[in-house]
Amino acid sequence: MGRAVAVRVAAYRGDERYGHYTLAALREQVVGMPSRPHPRRDGWWAIGTILDDLAGLEWRVWMHPWRRTLRMAPHRLPEPEIPTPTRRPDGRYYDGARRRWIDPPADASDPAGPA
């Protein structure tokens, strides 16, 4: 796994967009997570996953022990779902970022204004 992470980090070190990142900062953004090796097809063994936050990808890593080669395949991370706020019958909803209840906007056609 260390070799596979080093390949991804080296790709970013050569890219001018990430030239201002230190090696430690790149290693924080590209993390290898080894798993228990298990056999796959044609002599390849799945050995872990690399989480690449800079590219927003997850890389699956396989190793062929007899040829001593690695193979990595990108897997796009799913976009997180942002839940829509649930409204109460009176139209108010709780905004977690502001930590308060939000009143519904006043109807512009109502001359009396908000009640």
TAVEN-V830746 format. One line per field, one symbol per residue. phi: phi as a letter, one per 20 degrees, with the letter a starting at -180 (. if undefined). psi: psi as a letter, one per 30 degrees, with the letter a starting at -180 (. if undefined). burial: b if it has 16 or more other C-alpha atoms within 10 Angstrom, else e. A space follows every 10 residues. Layout:
phi: ???
psi: ???
burial: ???
//
This chain:
phi: .fffffffff fffeeffdfe ffffffffed cecfcfgcfc flnecfdrcd edffemcdde dccdffelcd cccfcfffff eefffeeege nebeeffelb edefffffee ffnfe
psi: eeeeeeeeee eeffkffgff kleeeefefj kkjklkkkka lhgkkkfakk jjfefhlkkk klkjeefhll kkkkjkkkkk kjkkkkklfg fllkjeefhl kkllkkkffj ffak.
burial: beebbeebbe ebbeeeeeee eeeeebbeeb bbeeeeeeee eeebbbbbbb bbeeeebbbb bbbbeeeeeb ebeeeeeeee eeeeeeeeee eebeeeeeee eeeeeeeeee eeeee
//
